[in-house]
Structures are given as C-alpha cells and as structure tokens.
Amino acid sequence: MAADAKTSPRPHAGMMPHEHAIRTTKAPMSRSTPPVPTLGAALRRGVRLHRRLAIAVGVAIVIVLFAPMLSFRTRLLVGWDAGIALWLILTLHMVNGSNAAKIRARAAEEDEGAAAILIGCLLASFSSLVAVVMEAGATAHASGAAAAHILLAIGTLALSWCFIHGIYALHYAREYYAPDVDCHPMLGFPGSQEPDAWDFMYFSFTIGTSAQTADVSVNSARMRRFVLGHQLVAYAFNASVLALGVNVAAGLV
C-alpha cells in the first residue's frame, strides 16, 4: 500500500502534459478571425442603431417613389423635407428625455460607424442645395406655381440647416461620452459636470449661427478638429444659402 501511495500521484502528474496539449490545440481556435457579417446583418445592425435616421430615409424614399408630383426633382425635395422633418421631431423627442447616463449608453452602442453616418448626412445636405438651385430655376418657367417652388426651396434650406447642426450635436455627444476617451472632458460646459443632450444642441447651433463656441471651452485637440470642421461646414452652407438667396431674388426682379 505504501508503494501504491507513492505511485498514485503519477497518473495525475501524467495528465498535466495532456491537459497542456489540449490547451495548446484550443488556443488557435480562440484566435481565429470572426466571421465577416453579411450585408443583410450589417443593414439590420445599422437600422437598429440608427432607428430615427432609418425611419426618415424610409419615409423619404416612399414619397419620392409614390407621391403624385409633376417632376422627379420636386418629389425629391418634398421627400427630403418630409424625412428631415420627421427626423428632427424624433430627435427632439429623444433629446427631451435624455440624461447623461442615457447618452453614455447610447454612445457606447452607436459609436461604430458614427463618422460614416456624419459624412453621408453632410453630403446629402449639400446635395439638397443643388436640387434647390434647380428648383429655384424652375420658377422662371412656372408662372402660376412660382410661389410654391420658392416656398419649397426655402423650406428645404431651413430643414437642411437644422439637420446639419442636429447631426453634429449628436456627434459631439457621442464623442464626449465615448467609452475610449480619458477622464478629462473634451468640452467644458459652465455649471454642468455631466452635460445632457440640450447642452450639446446649444453648443452645435451656437457654432452654426455665429461660428464660435461662446461660453463652452474646447479642451482636447481631437475635439478642436471636430469643431474646426463644423465651423467650415457651417460657413460653406451659410455662404451657399446667401448666394442662392441673391440669385433667386435677382430672378424675381
């Protein structure tokens, strides 16, 4: 029995290399590249993370394809206006019920692809300017509907302007509460340790109207680059609107 006691640990000791071999064979499996998501899965994820934008795009597409308008250009502008108006309503509803904790949780979910969404929305907004120029040019050939064309052009410009700065406000909120940033806040809001969505709306629309940050301090190089880009976009859009207004006014004289 003494001999058995001495030899009994040997099977246990002999199992250790076997266990080690199992671990080494399983290690490459854990490092294997995850499967690439299909296009359908990527679209479903995008719709889930950006519901408001997806709903607005869907409404705009339905109006462009099925609204009984005279021209495709007019349907395009009406669909754009309806989609943007719906997005603004849904965004204001979200902003009205958001606090710092909800924004932080949303930033962790929506951070992936946020830059691509921002660039796409900006391109779409400036594309609407081209459509507005074409719509304004149609007033010279539409004597009875000239006022309707002008009102449609003005409404498109106003909604596009609000859309640009609303998108930037949400992007500022995501950047501020992103999970990969350090503890030092990128923006300093006076009297607020944890700014809510209305604070970011205030910051974004202040830049859009006056190209300045007012009483909000910008505390990081990354955020300064975002603010610089926002100021350039705001200046380009405002200058385009001014030039378009002069052009339309000259055509009415």
Residue pairs with C-beta under 8 A, 6 or more apart in sequence:
37 45
46 54
46 113
47 54
49 109
49 110
49 112
49 113
50 110
50 117
52 87
52 90
52 91
52 94
53 87
53 117
53 121
55 86
55 87
55 90
56 83
56 84
56 86
56 87
56 90
57 83
59 79
59 82
59 83
59 86
60 79
60 80
60 82
60 83
61 79
62 79
63 75
63 78
63 79
63 82
63 83
64 72
64 75
64 76
64 78
64 79
65 75
67 75
67 78
67 79
69 75
69 78
71 138
73 131
73 134
73 135
73 138
74 135
74 152
76 131
77 128
77 131
77 132
77 135
77 152
77 153
77 156
78 152
80 124
80 128
80 131
80 156
80 159
80 160
81 152
81 155
81 156
81 159
84 159
84 160
84 162
84 163
85 159
87 163
87 166
88 159
88 162
88 163
88 166
91 166
91 170
94 197
95 197
95 198
95 201
98 106
98 196
98 197
99 196
100 177
100 194
100 195
100 196
103 173
103 177
103 196
103 197
104 177
106 173
106 174
107 173
107 174
107 175
107 176
107 177
107 178
107 179
108 177
108 178
108 179
110 174
111 174
111 178
111 179
111 180
114 171
114 174
117 167
118 167
118 168
118 171
121 163
121 164
121 167
122 164
122 167
122 233
125 160
125 163
125 164
125 237
126 236
126 237
126 240
128 156
128 160
129 157
129 160
129 237
129 240
129 241
129 244
131 156
132 153
132 156
132 157
132 244
133 244
133 247
135 149
135 152
135 153
135 156
136 149
136 150
136 153
136 244
136 247
136 248
136 251
137 251
138 149
139 146
139 149
139 150
139 248
139 251
139 252
140 251
142 149
150 248
153 244
153 248
157 241
157 244
160 237
161 208
161 237
161 241
164 208
164 233
164 234
164 237
165 204
165 205
165 207
165 208
165 234
166 201
166 204
168 204
168 207
168 208
168 230
168 233
169 197
169 200
169 201
169 203
169 204
169 205
170 197
170 200
171 226
172 187
172 200
172 203
172 204
172 223
172 226
173 197
173 200
175 181
175 186
175 222
175 223
175 226
176 185
176 186
176 187
176 195
176 200
184 219
184 220
185 219
186 218
186 219
186 220
186 222
186 223
187 195
187 203
187 216
187 217
187 218
187 219
187 223
188 216
188 217
188 218
188 219
189 195
189 199
189 203
189 216
190 215
190 216
192 199
202 216
203 213
203 214
203 216
204 230
206 212
206 213
206 214
206 216
207 213
207 227
207 230
207 231
207 234
208 230
208 234
211 231
211 234
211 235
213 227
218 224
218 227
